[in-house]
Amino acid sequence: MTQPEALRQLLEAIAQGQVSPQSAFEKLKYLEFEPIDEFAKVDHHRSLRTGFPEVIWGPGKTVEQIVAIMRAMRDRTPVVMATRIDSDIAQQIRGLLPEVMYFETARICALVPMNRQPQHPGIMGILTAGTADLPVAEEAAITAELSGFNVLRLWDVGVAGIHRLLRHRDMVAQADVLIVVAGMEGALPSVVAGFSDVPIVAVPTSVGYGANFGGVSALLTMLNSCATGIGVVNIDNGFGAAMLAGQILRTAQRLQEKGDRF
């Protein structure tokens, strides 16, 4: 259940006398944000504003802080995510919160309801230039899936062996938005955009030799692409790519719903 649906049900229960004003107050007093000791203010209102709940940035937080935030969020959002969690930290988190799932390649810890199904129409395709780009791509893929989107994965189809990508053109054509992840020279998004009619979210990675400058060369290639329809996120930002692609699909869904009404 999403937060807007839970709020609607609570208001209906108050109107029908099933929930007392005091009980409703206890449920609503932290609607906008909830202070967690002195170190965090959890933004429970974010999904009402943006359509996506707040996500926990793992680095720089202690295990105890991450667990406390996850516990505060678990009853107010359908999925609780913490990103950039290394395996040793994930093991400690699961020691305090055993129900947490850990997606090792993506480095994401999450509290996920049983039998979660995609909630949004459309397909989000995610491509990588190489196997070394997988951690960033899987961060995007798991983020998207936990946010209720259908994801199609296509790994290791970089321009050094362009026939691999061309062999899968039919698969790429199934997607309604594409996330293209590449390091080294970062040319793959331009190639994909040259034969695709959907928005491209390009993600440069820090994969590459010295002159790659930690992903800056791939970033500049993507920013300077002569192919159209490409938006670029920051280096290694798989999470941000999934959120942007998700907003594109949600906007298309909203426009379709508006069209059905008029």
C-alpha positions in Angstrom: 0.0 0.0 0.0 1.4 3.4 -0.9 1.3 6.3 1.5 -1.4 8.3 -0.4 -3.6 5.2 -0.3 -2.9 4.7 3.5 -3.7 8.4 4.1 -7.0 8.1 2.2 -8.0 5.0 4.1 -7.2 6.7 7.4 -9.3 9.8 6.5 -12.2 7.5 5.5 -11.9 5.6 8.8 -12.1 8.9 10.7 -15.1 10.0 8.8 -16.9 6.7 9.5 -16.0 6.8 13.2 -13.8 3.7 13.0 -10.7 5.6 14.2 -10.7 8.2 17.0 -9.2 11.7 16.5 -6.5 10.9 19.0 -5.5 7.7 17.2 -5.5 9.6 13.9 -3.3 12.3 15.5 -0.7 9.7 16.6 -0.6 8.3 13.0 -0.4 11.7 11.4 1.9 13.7 13.7 5.0 12.6 11.8 3.4 12.8 8.4 5.8 15.4 7.0 9.0 14.3 8.8 10.0 12.3 11.9 13.0 13.1 14.0 15.2 10.1 14.8 17.2 11.0 17.9 19.5 13.9 16.9 20.9 12.5 13.7 18.1 12.2 11.1 14.7 13.6 10.1 12.9 11.0 8.0 10.8 12.6 5.2 7.6 10.6 5.3 5.9 13.1 3.0 8.3 12.7 0.1 6.2 10.0 -1.7 3.2 12.3 -1.6 5.2 15.1 -3.3 7.3 13.2 -5.7 5.8 9.7 -6.1 8.9 8.0 -4.6 9.7 7.6 -0.9 12.9 8.7 0.7 15.9 6.4 0.2 18.7 6.0 2.7 22.2 6.9 1.6 24.4 4.4 3.4 28.0 5.8 3.5 28.7 8.0 6.5 26.0 6.4 8.7 26.6 3.9 11.4 24.8 0.5 11.3 22.7 1.6 14.2 21.6 4.8 12.4 20.7 2.9 9.3 18.6 0.4 11.2 16.9 3.1 13.2 15.9 4.9 10.0 14.7 1.7 8.4 12.5 0.9 11.4 11.0 4.4 11.3 10.1 4.1 7.6 8.9 0.5 7.5 5.3 1.1 8.4 4.9 4.2 6.3 6.3 3.2 2.9 5.9 0.1 0.8 9.6 -0.4 0.3 12.5 0.9 2.4 15.9 1.1 0.7 19.4 1.9 1.8 22.0 2.3 -1.0 25.8 1.8 -1.2 25.9 -0.8 1.5 29.0 -3.0 1.5 28.6 -6.7 2.3 30.1 -6.5 5.8 27.8 -3.6 6.7 24.8 -5.5 5.3 25.7 -8.5 7.5 25.7 -6.2 10.6 22.4 -4.7 9.5 20.8 -8.1 9.1 22.0 -9.0 12.6 19.8 -6.2 14.0 17.0 -6.4 11.3 16.9 -10.0 10.0 14.1 -9.4 7.5 16.3 -7.1 5.4 17.1 -8.3 1.9 20.6 -7.6 0.5 21.3 -7.2 -3.2 25.1 -7.7 -3.2 26.0 -6.5 -6.7 23.7 -3.4 -6.4 24.9 -2.9 -2.8 21.3 -2.2 -1.7 19.6 -3.3 1.6 15.8 -3.3 1.5 12.7 -4.1 3.4 10.4 -5.5 0.8 6.8 -6.8 1.1 6.1 -10.4 0.1 4.9 -11.0 -3.5 5.6 -7.5 -4.6 4.4 -7.0 -8.2 5.2 -4.2 -10.8 2.9 -1.3 -10.3 3.6 0.8 -13.3 3.1 0.0 -17.0 6.0 0.2 -19.5 9.4 -1.4 -19.6 12.7 0.1 -18.4 15.6 -1.3 -20.4 19.0 -1.2 -18.8 22.2 -1.8 -20.9 25.8 -2.0 -20.0 28.9 -1.6 -22.1 30.9 -4.1 -20.1 30.7 -6.5 -17.1 32.7 -4.0 -15.0 29.7 -1.6 -15.2 27.4 -4.1 -13.5 27.4 -2.6 -10.0 26.1 0.7 -11.3 23.6 -1.0 -13.7 22.3 -3.3 -11.0 21.9 -0.4 -8.6 19.6 1.1 -11.3 17.8 -2.2 -12.0 17.1 -3.1 -8.3 16.1 0.5 -7.5 13.6 0.4 -10.4 12.2 -3.0 -9.5 11.8 -2.1 -5.9 10.0 1.1 -7.1 7.5 -1.0 -9.0 8.8 -1.0 -12.6 9.4 -3.8 -15.1 13.1 -4.0 -15.9 14.8 -5.6 -18.9 18.5 -6.3 -18.6 21.1 -6.5 -21.4 24.7 -6.7 -20.2 28.1 -6.5 -21.9 27.1 -5.1 -25.3 29.7 -2.3 -25.7 31.0 -0.7 -28.9 34.2 -2.8 -29.0 32.0 -5.6 -30.1 29.1 -3.8 -31.6 27.6 -6.9 -33.2 26.5 -8.0 -29.7 24.3 -5.0 -29.4 22.9 -5.3 -32.9 22.1 -8.9 -32.3 19.7 -7.8 -29.5 18.0 -4.9 -31.3 14.6 -6.5 -31.0 15.1 -6.7 -27.2 16.2 -3.1 -27.0 13.1 -2.1 -29.0 10.8 -3.5 -26.3 11.8 -0.8 -23.8 9.9 2.4 -23.3 12.8 4.1 -21.7 16.5 3.1 -21.7 19.3 3.4 -19.2 22.7 3.0 -20.8 25.7 2.5 -18.5 29.2 2.8 -19.9 32.7 3.6 -18.7 36.0 3.9 -20.8 35.1 6.3 -23.6 31.4 6.2 -22.9 30.2 5.8 -26.5 27.4 3.3 -26.0 24.6 5.8 -25.3 25.2 7.6 -28.5 25.1 4.4 -30.5 21.9 3.2 -28.8 20.2 6.6 -29.3 21.0 6.4 -33.0 18.5 3.6 -33.5 16.1 4.0 -30.6 12.9 6.1 -30.5 12.6 6.3 -26.7 14.4 8.6 -24.1 17.9 7.5 -23.1 19.3 8.1 -19.6 23.1 7.8 -19.9 25.2 6.8 -16.9 29.0 7.3 -17.1 30.9 5.0 -14.8 34.4 5.4 -13.3 35.6 2.3 -15.2 38.7 3.0 -17.3 42.4 3.6 -17.5 44.2 6.6 -16.1 43.1 9.1 -18.8 39.5 8.1 -18.0 39.9 10.5 -15.0 37.5 8.5 -12.8 34.7 8.6 -15.3 35.0 12.2 -16.4 36.0 11.2 -20.0 32.8 9.1 -20.3 30.8 11.9 -18.8 32.1 14.4 -21.3 31.5 12.0 -24.2 27.8 11.5 -23.2 27.3 15.3 -22.7 28.8 16.0 -26.1 26.8 13.3 -28.0 25.5 14.3 -31.4 22.6 11.8 -31.0 19.4 13.3 -29.7 17.1 12.3 -26.8 19.9 11.6 -24.3 19.9 12.9 -20.7 23.0 12.3 -18.6 23.3 11.7 -14.8 26.4 11.9 -12.7 29.2 9.4 -12.6 28.2 6.0 -11.2 24.8 7.3 -10.3 22.7 4.2 -11.1 20.1 5.2 -8.5 19.6 8.6 -10.0 19.2 7.1 -13.5 16.5 4.8 -12.2 14.6 7.6 -10.6 14.8 9.7 -13.8 13.7 6.8 -16.0 10.9 6.0 -13.5 9.6 9.6 -13.6 9.5 9.4 -17.4 7.4 6.2 -17.3 5.1 7.7 -14.6 4.6 10.8 -16.7 3.6 8.7 -19.7 1.2 6.8 -17.5 -0.3 10.0 -16.2 -0.7 11.4 -19.7 -2.4 8.2 -20.7 -4.8 8.4 -17.7 -5.6 12.0 -18.6 -6.3 11.0 -22.2 -8.7 8.3 -21.0 -10.7 10.9 -19.0 -11.1 13.4 -21.8 
